[in-house]
């Protein structure tokens, strides 16, 4: 098991949820990772703990975004019109690395971040290597022609382990994906319950 996979399992175990819907996730160890094993008589979480978990879960799902970047997403969501929690989801789903993952071009969120970093992706014909790049509606994201033959791309497209959400239009012949609309919480195929309203309450406290 690679360090990256181990780190992913630690995140899921710490939060007590199958964060990415992995079949390898096990609930057998129903306690947080650490040296001391199960903790007897675990206390009921405070409101702060509940809000913190909601933030860590959402932040962790998107390849464990740094706190600085995640707070920036919250501030931008608050600035936009409409419900701040729904805006957070829209901004996170509009990230370039997220769209690459949703389109089934790479197997994980972590792989999507690395894939973009390595300049395998174009947006409207221009190479973009910033995973957090915010896509606009109608933008066309394309895998560079040379990168389409990479094993990670070929295998992931062949497996198609995830359904393509309705807010994206994918063309596997051109290895491209277009963002058709800005999704809300109900539109995103999360494998576990996400609670962006609790994230808003965490930062608002």
N, C-alpha and C positions, 0 to 999 in steps of 0.2 A: 504494500500500500504506500503510495507516494505521500510526501509531506503535505501536499496540497489537499489530497483526499482526506488525510487524517485531520487537517485543520477544519475541513468542511464538517466532518462528523462531530468534532468537538463543539462547533458552533451549534449544530442541531441538538446535541445532548445537553449543552448548557441551557438552551431555551426550552428543551423538552418537546420539540416538535420535529416532524420530518420536513425540514425547511424547503428542500428542493424535490420532494417526492421520490427520493432514491429508494430503490428496492433493497439497497444494502443497509439502510438505516434500521437499527434494532432498538426496541423499547425495553430489552432485557436489562440494560443498565439504566434504570429510571432515576438516576441521580447525576448531578453535574460532574464533569471531569475534574480530576484532582487526585492527590496522593492518598487521601484518607477513606475513599469509598463512600458507601451510603451514610447519610447523616440521619440519625434517629430523631424523631420528634421535630421534623422541620416545621418552622413557623409559617403561619399564614402570611402571605405577602401584603405589604402595605399598599396604599394607593400609589405611592411613588414607585414601588417595585413593579406594580402592574403596568404603569405607564412606561417605565424604563424597559420592561420586557417587550412591549409593543414596538418601541423605537428600535431596540436591538434586533428584533425579528425582521422588521422591514429593511433596516440598514444592512443586516447580514445577508438577506436574500439577494440583494444586488451586489454580489461579490464582495460583501463586507466593506462598503464605502466608508471612507474615513469620516470621523465626526465633523471635521471642518467642512467637508463637501456636503455632508448630509444636512447640516445646519443651513448651508447656503441654499439647498433645495427648499427647505422649510421657509426661509425668508422670501424666496422668489414666489413660492406658492401663496404666501400670505399677501404679497403685493398684488397678485392677480385677482381679477374679479371672480366671484363664486365661492364655493365651499373650499376652504383651505385644505382639508383632508383629501378631497377629490383632486384638487390641483396637484398635491404631492404625488399622487399616483400617476397623473398625466405626465408630469415632468420626469419621473423615474422611468416610465415606459417610453418616453420620447428620447431617452439616451441612445446614442449610436450602438453601444455594446449590448444594450438590452434588446434592441431591434434585431441585431445579428443573431442573438440567442433565440428569440421568439420565432425567427424565420427558419430555424433548424439548420443553420449553417455550421454551427459548432455545438458540442454536447453540453457545455455548462456556462454559467455566467462568468466564471473565472477564466475559462478559455476564450470567451468573447472579448473580455478586456485585453487579454494578451494578443489576440488576433488583430484587434484594431491597432494596438500599440505597434505591432510589427508591419504596419502599412500595407495590409492586405485588402483594405476597403476603400471604396470611392463613394463620395456623395455628390450626385449630379455631375459626375465625370471628373471630380477633383479628389485626390487622395487626402483622406482625413485620418490622423492617427491619435485623436483625442477621444477616449472611451466615453467621456461625459458630454461630448458634443451634442447639443440639443437640436433635434431634427424638427423641421417645419412640415406642416401638412402638405403632401404632394411631393416631398423630397424623395428621390430615388437613390437607394443604397445598393451598390453593386460590388460583388467580389471581383477583384482584379483578375484578368484573364489567366495569368500565370498561376495565381493562387487557387484557382478552381480545381486544379489537379492534386492539391494537397490531400493526403490520406484522411486527415481529420474532417475535411469538408465532404469528401466523397462518402465516407462511412456514415457521417451524421445525416446527410441528405437521404442516403439509402434506408437508414433505420426509421427516420421520421417518427421519433418517439413522442413528440408533442404535437398537439393540434395547433394549427395556425389560427390565432384569434381574428375576429372579423374586422378589426381596425387595421389589419395589414393585408397587403396583396403581394403574394410571392410568385415569382416566375423562375422555376428551377432551370429552365433552358438557358436563360440569361443570367442566372445566379443573382437575381435582383429582388428587392423588396421595397414596396412603397407604403408610406404611412398615410392611411385614408382618413382617419379621424383620431381625435384625442380620447383615449379610453378613461372610463371611471372605474371605481373599485369593482363593480359588478361585472365589468367586461374582461377583467384580467384573470387568466387561468392559474391562480395561485394554488399550490397543493395543500396549503394550510390557511387558516383564517388570519387575515391581516386587519388591523384596526388603526387606520390612519388618524381617526378622530382622537385616539388616545395619544398619538404622537403629537398632535396639535396641543393637547392639554399638557403634555410633558413640557414643551417649550414655552407654553403660555404661563406656566406656574411661576 
